[in-house]
Amino acid sequence: MVFNRARNVAFLSTYPPRECGIATFTQDLINELEGIKLINAPKVIAISNGDYRYDDRVIMEVWQHDRDSYIKAAKELNDTDIELVVIEHEYGIFGGDWGDYVLDFIDNLHIPFITTFHTILIEPSDKQKEIIKVLGEKSQKVVTMASNTVKILTGVYGIDGCKIEVIHHGVPYRVVEPREKLKEKYGFKGRQVISTFGLISPGKGLEYGIEAIAEVAKKHEEVLYLILGQTHPCVKKEYGESYREKLEELVRRLNVEKNVQFVNKYLTKDEIIEYLQLSDIYMTPYLSREQAVSGTLAYAIGYGKVIVSTPYPYAREMLADGRGMLAEFADAKSLARCINYILEHPEAKGEMEKKSLALGRMMMWKNIANQYAQLFIETIEEAQLRGDMLIG
């Protein structure tokens, strides 16, 4: 066997222009992998729920709600030169009961695969548990983005700890202008800016963020809360803009129109990074007690932000060692106390920013892609070695 040639890897994932956090994650990772000589330009098997114009990385499509499409794609992949498939797993992007069509894909796949878990529930339903358990059993390796989930994967889902790799969520690197210059550019000069970004849905707890800002504004009239992002496409399809309208009504009722601003659009990475850079505080008032990973929080750490968050597992891990402050779940006054403390203690704020940035530098996509590339190569070589030993 030859171990020193470039390897062929394909991703099963959503992919831009589909507007989805997993799609963006996959594109960012592939962009960096293309600069690593030991990996040939990665390919994509795109999970589609509409008519998208993909770039030439996409070699085939799987129709999300068509079970036969998963089987067909797996069988076609078996006849290619792909040596490893990377499954980006999120329940909502696959068809079937809690996305169980992905199991049809792996049942028909004869190529080694790795699974990256984007959601790991502490108390899954029987079906949710079964899907992760089977993926874990059949994967050569599994990737999680937070150390807090390793015990969950082994204890709740019975996954062999030797299979588990912890690799941080990546963050795109950009050279950005200073905070005050960007504030001036966006018309926020003299404001203390707090932001939250991402696809909007009721689980984000933004109503508590707004109520907290109303409390903070009593002492700090200059405070401005930016709610950045459009409504999640799945939420919009089922419920329209009812959640956003409820938030806008809350802003009016609390008389904080001058302190809360909505930017209702799907943000480009450059826009996200500029808004983050001009922010004094990043806030995630999420309601889920099980959120193992948050891409938006990862971005905020990457750019050295002070973070105020509810204490979901990923926030507890990332804000350890003084990188931010934790508030109670569904508690606007608790959020407000944290914000007020940071605004009123600039030295403490500066220390938190330094600590966040130190971790954030390790999370840039270049570093993360190198870790993935090493894992891919080792996995392919181990699988081929086992195959040779079985043949022998």
C-alpha positions as CSV (number, residue, x, y, z in Angstrom):
1,M,0.0,0.0,0.0
2,V,1.1,3.6,-0.7
3,F,0.4,6.0,2.2
4,N,2.0,9.1,0.8
5,R,-0.3,10.1,-2.0
6,A,-3.2,12.6,-1.9
7,R,-6.5,11.2,-0.6
8,N,-10.0,11.4,-2.1
9,V,-12.7,12.6,0.4
10,A,-16.4,13.4,-0.1
11,F,-18.8,15.1,2.3
12,L,-22.5,14.2,2.7
13,S,-24.0,17.6,3.8
14,T,-26.1,20.5,2.8
15,Y,-24.2,23.0,0.8
16,P,-24.5,26.6,-0.4
17,P,-26.4,28.2,-1.9
18,R,-28.8,26.4,0.5
19,E,-29.1,28.7,3.5
20,C,-28.1,26.5,6.4
21,G,-25.5,26.6,9.1
22,I,-24.3,23.1,8.2
23,A,-23.9,24.1,4.6
24,T,-21.7,27.1,5.6
25,F,-19.6,24.9,7.9
26,T,-19.0,22.4,5.1
27,Q,-18.0,25.0,2.6
28,D,-15.6,26.7,5.1
29,L,-13.9,23.4,5.9
30,I,-13.6,22.4,2.2
31,N,-12.2,25.8,1.3
32,E,-9.3,25.3,3.8
33,L,-8.8,21.6,2.9
34,E,-8.2,22.5,-0.7
35,G,-4.9,24.1,0.4
36,I,-3.7,20.9,2.1
37,K,-1.5,18.8,-0.3
38,L,-2.4,15.5,1.2
39,I,-6.1,15.8,0.4
40,N,-7.3,16.1,-3.2
41,A,-10.0,18.8,-3.8
42,P,-12.9,17.4,-1.6
43,K,-16.2,16.5,-3.3
44,V,-19.8,17.0,-2.0
45,I,-22.9,14.9,-2.1
46,A,-25.4,17.7,-1.4
47,I,-28.6,17.2,0.5
48,S,-31.2,19.2,-1.5
49,N,-34.7,20.3,-0.6
50,G,-35.1,22.6,-3.7
51,D,-33.5,23.6,-7.0
52,Y,-30.0,24.9,-6.2
53,R,-27.2,25.9,-8.6
54,Y,-24.1,24.3,-6.9
55,D,-20.5,24.8,-7.8
56,D,-18.4,22.0,-9.3
57,R,-17.5,20.5,-6.0
58,V,-21.0,18.8,-5.9
59,I,-20.7,15.5,-7.7
60,M,-24.3,14.3,-6.9
61,E,-27.4,15.3,-5.1
62,V,-29.6,13.5,-2.6
63,W,-33.2,14.6,-2.4
64,Q,-33.8,15.2,1.3
65,H,-37.3,13.5,1.4
66,D,-36.7,10.8,-1.2
67,R,-35.6,7.6,0.5
68,D,-34.5,5.9,-2.7
69,S,-32.2,8.9,-3.4
70,Y,-30.0,8.0,-0.4
71,I,-29.6,4.4,-1.5
72,K,-28.9,5.3,-5.1
73,A,-26.2,7.9,-4.0
74,A,-24.4,5.3,-1.8
75,K,-24.3,2.7,-4.5
76,E,-23.0,5.2,-7.0
77,L,-20.3,6.4,-4.6
78,N,-19.1,2.8,-4.2
79,D,-18.1,2.8,-7.9
80,T,-16.0,6.0,-7.6
81,D,-12.4,6.7,-6.3
82,I,-13.7,8.2,-3.1
83,E,-11.8,6.7,-0.2
84,L,-13.6,8.3,2.7
85,V,-17.1,9.9,3.2
86,V,-17.6,12.5,5.9
87,I,-21.2,12.8,7.1
88,E,-22.1,16.1,8.6
89,H,-25.0,15.1,10.9
90,E,-27.9,17.2,12.0
91,Y,-31.3,15.6,12.5
92,G,-33.1,18.3,10.5
93,I,-31.2,18.0,7.2
94,F,-32.0,14.4,6.4
95,G,-35.4,13.0,5.5
96,G,-37.5,10.4,7.3
97,D,-38.3,10.1,11.0
98,W,-35.8,12.4,12.7
99,G,-33.6,12.0,9.6
100,D,-33.4,8.3,9.6
101,Y,-33.0,8.1,5.8
102,V,-29.3,8.7,6.5
103,L,-29.2,5.1,7.8
104,D,-30.3,3.9,4.4
105,F,-27.3,5.7,3.0
106,I,-24.8,4.1,5.3
107,D,-26.4,0.6,5.0
108,N,-25.6,0.7,1.3
109,L,-22.2,2.4,1.5
110,H,-19.1,0.2,1.2
111,I,-16.6,3.1,1.7
112,P,-15.3,4.0,5.2
113,F,-17.0,7.0,6.7
114,I,-16.6,9.5,9.6
115,T,-19.6,11.3,11.2
116,T,-19.4,14.8,12.6
117,F,-22.2,15.4,15.1
118,H,-23.6,18.9,15.1
119,T,-26.3,18.2,17.7
120,I,-25.9,15.8,20.6
121,L,-28.9,15.6,22.9
122,I,-28.6,14.7,26.6
123,E,-32.1,13.2,26.7
124,P,-32.9,11.9,23.1
125,S,-36.1,10.2,22.1
126,D,-35.7,6.5,21.3
127,K,-35.5,7.3,17.6
128,Q,-33.0,10.1,18.0
129,K,-30.9,7.8,20.2
130,E,-31.0,4.9,17.7
131,I,-29.8,7.1,14.8
132,I,-26.7,8.4,16.7
133,K,-26.0,4.9,18.1
134,V,-26.0,3.3,14.7
135,L,-23.9,6.1,13.1
136,G,-21.5,5.7,16.0
137,E,-21.2,2.0,15.6
138,K,-20.7,2.0,11.9
139,S,-18.4,5.1,11.6
140,Q,-14.7,4.6,11.6
141,K,-14.4,7.8,13.8
142,V,-16.9,10.3,15.1
143,V,-16.1,14.0,15.6
144,T,-17.6,16.3,18.2
145,M,-16.9,20.0,18.7
146,A,-16.9,20.1,22.4
147,S,-15.3,18.1,25.2
148,N,-18.6,18.2,27.2
149,T,-20.2,15.8,24.7
150,V,-17.7,12.9,25.0
151,K,-19.3,11.5,28.2
152,I,-22.7,11.9,26.5
153,L,-21.7,10.0,23.4
154,T,-20.2,7.2,25.5
155,G,-22.8,7.1,28.3
156,V,-26.0,7.9,26.5
157,Y,-25.3,6.5,23.1
158,G,-22.8,3.7,23.9
159,I,-20.2,4.9,21.4
160,D,-16.7,3.6,21.9
161,G,-14.6,6.4,23.4
162,C,-11.6,5.4,21.2
163,K,-13.6,6.4,18.1
164,I,-14.3,10.0,19.4
165,E,-12.3,13.0,18.3
166,V,-12.8,16.5,19.7
167,I,-12.2,19.2,17.0
168,H,-13.3,22.8,17.6
169,H,-15.9,24.5,15.4
170,G,-13.9,26.5,12.9
171,V,-13.9,30.3,12.5
172,P,-13.1,32.2,9.3
173,Y,-10.1,34.5,9.5
174,R,-10.4,38.0,8.3
175,V,-8.4,41.2,8.8
176,V,-10.9,43.7,10.2
177,E,-11.0,47.4,11.0
178,P,-10.9,48.5,14.7
179,R,-14.2,48.5,16.7
180,E,-14.7,52.2,16.9
181,K,-14.0,52.7,13.2
182,L,-16.6,50.1,12.3
183,K,-19.1,51.6,14.7
184,E,-18.7,54.9,12.8
185,K,-19.1,53.2,9.5
186,Y,-22.4,51.6,10.5
187,G,-23.7,54.7,12.2
188,F,-23.3,53.4,15.8
189,K,-20.7,55.9,17.1
190,G,-21.0,56.4,20.8
191,R,-23.2,53.3,21.3
192,Q,-22.4,50.3,23.5
193,V,-23.3,47.5,21.0
194,I,-24.6,44.1,22.0
195,S,-25.3,41.6,19.2
196,T,-26.9,38.2,18.5
197,F,-26.7,36.6,15.1
198,G,-28.0,33.6,13.3
199,L,-31.2,32.2,11.8
200,I,-34.0,33.3,14.1
201,S,-36.3,30.8,15.8
202,P,-38.2,30.7,19.1
203,G,-35.6,28.6,20.8
204,K,-33.1,31.4,20.6
205,G,-34.8,33.2,23.6
206,L,-34.5,36.6,22.0
207,E,-37.5,37.9,23.9
208,Y,-35.4,37.6,27.1
209,G,-32.5,39.4,25.4
210,I,-34.9,42.3,24.5
211,E,-36.3,42.5,28.0
212,A,-32.7,42.5,29.4
213,I,-31.8,45.4,27.1
214,A,-34.9,47.4,28.3
215,E,-33.6,46.9,31.8
216,V,-30.0,47.9,30.9
217,A,-31.2,51.0,29.0
218,K,-32.5,52.5,32.3
219,K,-28.9,53.0,33.3
220,H,-27.2,53.0,29.9
221,E,-29.2,54.9,27.4
222,E,-26.5,54.4,24.7
223,V,-26.9,50.6,24.7
224,L,-27.9,49.1,21.3
225,Y,-29.0,45.5,20.7
226,L,-28.5,44.2,17.2
227,I,-30.6,41.1,16.3
228,L,-28.8,40.0,13.1
229,G,-30.3,37.5,10.7
230,Q,-33.4,36.3,9.0
231,T,-36.0,33.8,10.2
232,H,-35.0,30.2,9.9
233,P,-36.4,29.0,6.5
234,C,-38.1,25.9,8.2
235,V,-39.8,28.2,10.8
236,K,-40.8,30.7,8.2
237,K,-42.3,28.0,6.0
238,E,-44.5,26.6,8.8
239,Y,-45.2,29.7,10.9
240,G,-44.4,32.7,8.7
241,E,-42.9,35.7,10.5
242,S,-45.0,35.3,13.7
243,Y,-42.0,35.0,16.0
244,R,-40.2,38.1,14.6
245,E,-43.5,40.0,14.7
246,K,-43.9,39.0,18.4
247,L,-40.4,40.3,19.1
248,E,-41.0,43.6,17.2
249,E,-44.2,44.1,19.2
250,L,-42.3,43.5,22.5
251,V,-39.8,46.2,21.4
252,R,-42.6,48.7,20.9
253,R,-44.4,47.7,24.2
254,L,-41.1,48.2,26.2
255,N,-40.4,51.5,24.4
256,V,-36.9,50.5,23.3
257,E,-37.1,51.2,19.6
258,K,-34.0,53.3,20.0
259,N,-32.1,50.4,21.7
260,V,-33.1,47.4,19.6
261,Q,-32.4,47.1,15.9
262,F,-33.3,44.1,13.6
263,V,-31.1,43.3,10.5
264,N,-33.5,41.0,8.7
265,K,-31.3,39.3,6.1
266,Y,-29.1,36.3,5.6
267,L,-25.7,37.7,6.4
268,T,-22.5,37.0,4.5
269,K,-19.5,35.9,6.5
270,D,-17.9,39.3,6.0
271,E,-21.0,41.0,7.4
272,I,-21.1,38.7,10.4
273,I,-17.5,39.3,11.2
274,E,-17.8,43.1,10.8
275,Y,-20.9,43.1,13.1
276,L,-19.0,40.9,15.6
277,Q,-16.0,43.2,15.5
278,L,-18.0,46.3,16.3
279,S,-19.8,44.6,19.1
280,D,-18.9,45.2,22.8
281,I,-20.7,42.2,24.0
282,Y,-22.1,39.1,22.2
283,M,-25.2,37.5,23.7
284,T,-26.8,34.1,23.3
285,P,-29.9,33.9,25.5
286,Y,-30.8,30.4,24.1
287,L,-33.4,28.4,25.9
288,S,-32.2,24.9,25.1
289,R,-30.4,23.3,28.1
290,E,-28.9,20.7,25.7
291,Q,-27.1,22.8,23.1
292,A,-23.7,21.0,22.8
293,V,-22.4,23.3,20.0
294,S,-23.1,26.8,18.8
295,G,-21.5,28.0,15.6
296,T,-22.4,31.6,16.4
297,L,-20.8,31.4,19.8
298,A,-17.7,29.9,18.2
299,Y,-17.5,32.9,15.8
300,A,-17.8,35.3,18.8
301,I,-15.0,33.5,20.7
302,G,-12.9,33.5,17.5
303,Y,-13.1,37.3,17.3
304,G,-12.3,37.9,21.0
305,K,-15.8,39.0,22.2
306,V,-17.0,39.2,25.7
307,I,-20.0,36.8,25.9
308,V,-23.1,36.8,28.0
309,S,-25.0,33.6,27.7
310,T,-27.4,31.2,29.2
311,P,-25.6,28.2,30.7
312,Y,-26.1,25.5,28.0
313,P,-23.2,23.0,27.8
314,Y,-21.2,24.6,25.0
315,A,-21.4,28.0,26.6
316,R,-20.3,26.6,29.9
317,E,-17.3,25.0,28.2
318,M,-16.3,28.0,26.0
319,L,-16.8,30.7,28.7
320,A,-14.8,28.8,31.3
321,D,-11.7,30.5,32.7
322,G,-13.3,34.0,32.6
323,R,-14.1,34.3,28.9
324,G,-17.6,35.8,29.6
325,M,-20.5,35.6,32.0
326,L,-23.3,33.1,32.4
327,A,-26.9,34.1,33.2
328,E,-29.9,32.0,34.2
329,F,-32.2,30.5,31.6
330,A,-35.3,32.5,30.6
331,D,-34.3,35.3,33.0
332,A,-34.0,38.8,31.6
333,K,-32.9,40.3,34.9
334,S,-30.0,37.9,35.1
335,L,-28.9,38.7,31.6
336,A,-29.2,42.4,32.4
337,R,-27.1,42.1,35.5
338,C,-24.3,40.5,33.5
339,I,-24.5,43.2,30.8
340,N,-24.4,46.0,33.3
341,Y,-21.4,44.5,35.1
342,I,-19.4,44.3,31.9
343,L,-20.4,47.8,30.7
344,E,-19.5,49.2,34.2
345,H,-16.2,47.4,34.6
346,P,-14.0,48.1,31.5
347,E,-10.9,46.5,33.0
348,A,-12.7,43.2,33.6
349,K,-14.2,43.5,30.1
350,G,-10.7,43.9,28.7
351,E,-9.4,40.8,30.5
352,M,-12.3,38.7,29.2
353,E,-11.6,39.8,25.7
354,K,-8.0,38.8,25.9
355,K,-8.9,35.3,27.2
356,S,-11.5,34.9,24.5
357,L,-9.1,35.9,21.8
358,A,-6.4,33.5,23.0
359,L,-8.8,30.6,22.5
360,G,-10.2,32.1,19.4
361,R,-6.9,32.1,17.6
362,M,-6.7,28.3,17.9
363,M,-10.1,28.0,16.3
364,M,-9.3,29.6,12.9
365,W,-10.3,27.4,10.0
366,K,-6.7,26.8,8.9
367,N,-5.8,25.1,12.2
368,I,-9.1,23.2,12.3
369,A,-8.7,22.0,8.7
370,N,-5.3,20.6,9.4
371,Q,-6.7,18.6,12.3
372,Y,-9.4,17.2,10.0
373,A,-7.0,16.4,7.3
374,Q,-4.8,14.4,9.7
375,L,-7.8,12.5,10.9
376,F,-9.0,11.8,7.4
377,I,-5.6,10.4,6.3
378,E,-5.1,8.3,9.4
379,T,-8.7,6.9,9.0
380,I,-8.2,5.9,5.4
381,E,-4.9,4.3,6.1
382,E,-6.2,2.4,9.1
383,A,-9.2,1.2,7.1
384,Q,-7.0,0.0,4.2
385,L,-4.6,-1.7,6.6
386,R,-7.5,-3.6,8.2
387,G,-8.7,-4.5,4.7
388,D,-5.3,-5.9,3.7
389,M,-5.1,-7.9,6.9
390,L,-8.5,-9.4,6.3
391,I,-7.5,-10.3,2.7
392,G,-4.3,-11.8,3.9
